[in-house]
Amino acid sequence: MCRAASTPGARRWILTFRATDPLSPARQRWLERRRLEARRLIALEKRFLPLLVSALLPILVMPITARRGWPAELLLALVFNLLILQSILTLPVVTGVTYARLRQDIFRGIGVVGGLGLWVPVLTGTWPGGVFRAVEMVLLSLFFLVTSMRLVRLLARVPRVNVQVMAGAAAGYLHLGLTGGVLATATQVLVPGSFSLGEGASHQLLLDRLTYFSFVTIAGVGYGDVLPANAVGERFVILLSVASTLYVALLVGLLLGRFIASEEVEMLEDDALDLERVEGPGNP
């Protein structure tokens, strides 16, 4: 495509097509919707870096939140609520479809309920029963899982690739690790004994321990201090490993393809402008 567009005949054909082939009203409306969506997506780029920072915070405060007690529960609730809030702000509705707005409301509702549930152990001093903890972990798992998928879809639609978009891709990878940690915690609560937590389990919160296990798994390191202990834990590790591999492969392919496409568009536009300067607007 680049070789064909670089010849004078091809460039002249592009300019002639633009000048002599008027767009239909339906085509014009479609192009206007695409331009509006592209402007909205470009406006969202500035939110990717705060999302990356908020996804890093739960990992950086792990040495503090790993300790049992009220300060650790408070800090854990603060950083996870910040991440939930930033995820909601970064992933708004771009299209005006009715069911998309309904899904957005459900997405926000799950995030708000899950975030509020993290304050219960802060106020009461402990997690109130296994059922509440299981429901809370399931809600957080669902929210972070949907966030990871929506972030991949958003990155696949961005019209360009820059440093901010790359920050969004890194935030998506951290989201995947945090999602794995929350899902592993929910699995351990619902099916006790799914994971052998090792020596650190006696003085470390379950969520912190299994979040560490999640990142070790998606990185392919496998230290062996936390291990799946039954068939449920083993299947979880398989799914998490496959999901992390697919995420990296798909995201690299999407961003690389978008970068190449944007470079080709810029080359075509530069060739067209150069031809206009050489031939002039009145020349055939």
C-alpha positions as CSV (number, residue, x, y, z in Angstrom):
1,M,0.0,0.0,0.0
2,C,2.8,2.4,0.8
3,R,4.7,1.6,-2.4
4,A,1.5,2.2,-4.5
5,A,0.8,5.4,-2.7
6,S,4.3,6.7,-3.2
7,T,4.1,6.9,-7.0
8,P,2.9,10.1,-8.6
9,G,0.1,8.4,-10.4
10,A,-1.3,6.9,-7.2
11,R,-1.0,10.3,-5.4
12,R,-2.8,12.1,-8.2
13,W,-5.5,9.4,-8.1
14,I,-6.0,10.0,-4.4
15,L,-6.4,13.8,-4.9
16,T,-8.7,13.3,-7.9
17,F,-10.9,10.9,-5.9
18,R,-11.1,13.3,-3.0
19,A,-12.1,16.2,-5.3
20,T,-14.5,14.5,-7.7
21,D,-16.2,11.8,-5.7
22,P,-18.6,13.5,-3.2
23,L,-19.7,11.5,-0.2
24,S,-23.2,10.4,0.3
25,P,-25.1,11.8,3.3
26,A,-25.0,8.4,5.0
27,R,-21.2,8.2,4.4
28,Q,-20.8,11.7,5.8
29,R,-22.8,10.9,8.9
30,W,-20.7,7.8,9.4
31,L,-17.4,9.7,9.0
32,E,-18.6,12.3,11.4
33,R,-19.4,9.7,14.0
34,R,-15.9,8.2,13.5
35,R,-14.3,11.6,13.9
36,L,-16.3,12.3,17.1
37,E,-15.3,8.9,18.5
38,A,-11.7,9.5,17.6
39,R,-11.7,12.9,19.4
40,R,-13.2,11.3,22.5
41,L,-10.6,8.5,22.5
42,I,-7.8,11.0,22.2
43,A,-9.3,13.0,25.1
44,L,-9.1,9.8,27.2
45,E,-5.4,9.3,26.7
46,K,-4.5,11.7,29.5
47,R,-6.3,9.3,32.0
48,F,-4.0,6.3,31.2
49,L,-1.1,7.5,33.3
50,P,-3.2,8.1,36.4
51,L,-4.6,4.6,35.9
52,L,-1.1,3.1,35.7
53,V,-0.2,4.9,39.0
54,S,-3.3,3.7,40.8
55,A,-2.7,0.1,39.6
56,L,0.9,0.3,40.9
57,L,-0.2,1.5,44.4
58,P,-1.7,-1.8,45.7
59,I,1.5,-3.5,44.7
60,L,3.8,-1.0,46.2
61,V,2.0,-1.0,49.6
62,M,2.0,-4.8,49.9
63,P,4.7,-4.8,52.6
64,I,2.4,-2.7,54.8
65,T,-1.0,-4.3,53.9
66,A,0.5,-7.8,54.4
67,R,0.4,-7.2,58.1
68,R,-2.8,-8.0,59.9
69,G,-4.6,-5.2,61.7
70,W,-6.6,-2.0,61.3
71,P,-3.9,0.2,59.6
72,A,-3.3,-2.5,56.9
73,E,-7.1,-2.8,56.2
74,L,-7.5,1.0,56.0
75,L,-4.6,1.3,53.5
76,L,-5.9,-1.6,51.5
77,A,-9.3,-0.1,51.3
78,L,-7.9,3.3,50.2
79,V,-5.7,2.0,47.4
80,F,-8.3,-0.4,46.0
81,N,-11.0,2.3,46.1
82,L,-8.7,4.7,44.3
83,L,-8.1,2.0,41.6
84,I,-11.8,1.4,41.3
85,L,-12.5,5.1,40.9
86,Q,-9.8,5.6,38.4
87,S,-10.9,2.6,36.4
88,I,-14.5,4.0,36.2
89,L,-13.2,7.4,35.1
90,T,-10.9,5.9,32.4
91,L,-13.5,3.6,30.9
92,P,-16.6,5.8,30.1
93,V,-19.1,5.2,27.4
94,V,-17.7,6.3,24.0
95,T,-20.6,5.3,21.8
96,G,-24.2,6.5,22.4
97,V,-25.9,3.1,22.2
98,T,-28.5,2.6,24.9
99,Y,-27.4,-0.9,26.0
100,A,-23.8,0.4,26.2
101,R,-24.9,3.0,28.8
102,L,-26.8,0.3,30.7
103,R,-23.7,-1.9,30.8
104,Q,-21.7,1.1,32.0
105,D,-24.2,1.7,34.9
106,I,-23.9,-2.0,35.9
107,F,-20.2,-1.7,35.7
108,R,-20.1,1.3,37.9
109,G,-22.6,-0.3,40.4
110,I,-20.4,-3.4,40.8
111,G,-17.4,-1.2,41.4
112,V,-19.1,1.0,43.9
113,V,-20.5,-1.9,45.9
114,G,-17.2,-3.8,45.8
115,G,-15.3,-0.7,46.9
116,L,-17.7,0.0,49.8
117,G,-17.4,-3.6,51.0
118,L,-13.7,-3.1,51.6
119,W,-14.5,-0.6,54.3
120,V,-16.5,-3.1,56.4
121,P,-13.4,-4.8,57.9
122,V,-12.0,-1.3,58.6
123,L,-15.1,-0.3,60.6
124,T,-15.6,-3.7,62.3
125,G,-12.0,-4.7,62.8
126,T,-12.4,-8.1,61.0
127,W,-14.1,-9.7,58.0
128,P,-17.7,-10.5,59.1
129,G,-18.0,-14.2,58.1
130,G,-17.0,-16.3,55.2
131,V,-20.1,-15.6,53.1
132,F,-19.6,-11.8,53.1
133,R,-15.9,-12.2,52.2
134,A,-16.7,-14.6,49.4
135,V,-19.4,-12.2,47.9
136,E,-17.0,-9.3,48.3
137,M,-14.2,-11.1,46.5
138,V,-16.5,-12.3,43.7
139,L,-17.7,-8.7,43.1
140,L,-14.2,-7.4,43.0
141,S,-13.1,-10.2,40.7
142,L,-16.0,-9.4,38.4
143,F,-15.2,-5.7,38.4
144,F,-11.5,-6.1,37.7
145,L,-12.1,-8.8,35.1
146,V,-14.5,-6.6,33.2
147,T,-12.1,-3.7,33.6
148,S,-9.3,-5.6,32.0
149,M,-11.4,-6.7,29.0
150,R,-12.8,-3.2,28.5
151,L,-9.3,-1.7,28.7
152,V,-8.1,-4.0,25.9
153,R,-11.1,-3.0,23.8
154,L,-10.4,0.6,24.4
155,L,-6.7,0.3,23.5
156,A,-7.7,-1.6,20.3
157,R,-9.8,1.5,19.2
158,V,-7.4,4.3,20.0
159,P,-6.5,6.2,16.8
160,R,-2.7,6.5,17.6
161,V,0.0,5.0,19.7
162,N,2.0,7.2,22.1
163,V,3.6,7.2,25.6
164,Q,0.2,7.6,27.2
165,V,-1.3,4.7,25.3
166,M,1.6,2.6,26.3
167,A,1.0,3.5,29.9
168,G,-2.5,2.3,29.5
169,A,-1.2,-1.0,28.1
170,A,1.1,-1.4,31.2
171,A,-1.9,-0.5,33.5
172,G,-3.9,-3.3,31.8
173,Y,-1.1,-5.8,32.5
174,L,-1.1,-4.8,36.2
175,H,-4.9,-5.0,36.2
176,L,-4.6,-8.5,35.0
177,G,-2.3,-9.4,37.9
178,L,-4.5,-7.8,40.4
179,T,-7.5,-9.5,38.9
180,G,-5.8,-12.9,39.2
181,G,-5.0,-12.1,42.9
182,V,-8.6,-11.2,43.7
183,L,-9.9,-14.3,41.7
184,A,-7.5,-16.5,43.6
185,T,-8.7,-15.1,46.9
186,A,-12.3,-15.7,45.9
187,T,-11.4,-19.3,44.9
188,Q,-9.6,-19.9,48.2
189,V,-12.6,-18.6,50.2
190,L,-15.2,-20.5,48.2
191,V,-13.1,-23.7,48.0
192,P,-10.8,-23.8,51.0
193,G,-7.5,-25.5,50.4
194,S,-7.3,-24.6,46.7
195,F,-3.8,-23.2,47.3
196,S,-0.9,-24.1,49.6
197,L,0.1,-20.7,50.9
198,G,3.5,-21.5,52.4
199,E,5.1,-20.2,55.5
200,G,4.1,-16.6,54.9
201,A,0.4,-17.3,55.3
202,S,0.5,-17.2,59.1
203,H,1.3,-13.4,59.2
204,Q,0.1,-12.2,55.8
205,L,-3.3,-11.2,54.5
206,L,-4.8,-13.7,52.1
207,L,-5.4,-11.1,49.3
208,D,-1.8,-9.9,49.5
209,R,-0.4,-13.4,49.5
210,L,-2.4,-14.5,46.5
211,T,-1.8,-11.3,44.6
212,Y,1.9,-12.0,44.8
213,F,1.1,-15.6,43.6
214,S,-0.8,-14.1,40.7
215,F,2.0,-11.9,39.4
216,V,4.5,-14.7,39.9
217,T,2.3,-16.9,37.7
218,I,1.6,-14.5,34.9
219,A,5.4,-13.7,34.8
220,G,6.1,-17.4,34.3
221,V,8.6,-17.4,37.3
222,G,7.0,-20.0,39.6
223,Y,9.0,-19.8,42.7
224,G,7.1,-22.6,44.3
225,D,6.4,-21.0,47.7
226,V,2.6,-20.8,46.9
227,L,1.2,-23.7,45.0
228,P,-2.1,-25.0,43.7
229,A,-3.2,-27.7,46.2
230,N,-6.2,-29.3,44.3
231,A,-7.8,-29.6,40.9
232,V,-9.6,-26.2,41.3
233,G,-6.3,-24.4,42.0
234,E,-4.6,-26.2,39.2
235,R,-7.3,-25.2,36.7
236,F,-7.1,-21.6,38.0
237,V,-3.3,-21.5,37.3
238,I,-3.9,-22.8,33.8
239,L,-6.5,-20.2,33.0
240,L,-4.5,-17.4,34.4
241,S,-1.4,-18.4,32.5
242,V,-3.3,-18.6,29.2
243,A,-5.0,-15.3,29.9
244,S,-1.7,-13.5,30.5
245,T,-0.1,-15.0,27.4
246,L,-3.1,-14.0,25.3
247,Y,-3.2,-10.5,26.8
248,V,0.5,-9.8,25.9
249,A,0.2,-11.3,22.4
250,L,-3.0,-9.6,21.5
251,L,-2.1,-6.2,22.9
252,V,1.3,-6.2,21.3
253,G,-0.3,-7.1,18.0
254,L,-3.0,-4.5,18.3
255,L,-0.7,-1.7,19.3
256,L,1.9,-2.6,16.6
257,G,-0.8,-2.8,13.9
258,R,-2.2,0.6,15.0
259,F,1.2,2.1,15.0
260,I,2.0,0.9,11.5
261,A,-1.4,2.0,10.2
262,S,-1.0,5.5,11.7
263,E,2.5,5.8,10.1
264,E,1.0,4.8,6.7
265,V,-1.8,7.4,7.1
266,E,0.7,10.1,7.9
267,M,2.8,9.1,4.9
268,L,-0.3,9.3,2.6
269,E,-1.2,12.7,4.0
270,D,2.3,14.1,3.6
271,D,2.5,12.8,0.0
272,A,-0.9,14.4,-0.8
273,L,0.2,17.8,0.7
274,D,3.5,17.7,-1.2
275,L,1.7,17.0,-4.5
276,E,-0.7,19.9,-3.9
277,R,2.2,22.3,-3.3
278,V,4.0,21.1,-6.5
279,E,1.0,21.0,-8.9
280,G,-1.1,23.7,-7.4
281,P,-4.8,23.7,-6.7
282,G,-5.8,24.7,-10.2
283,N,-3.6,22.3,-12.2
284,P,-5.2,19.1,-13.6
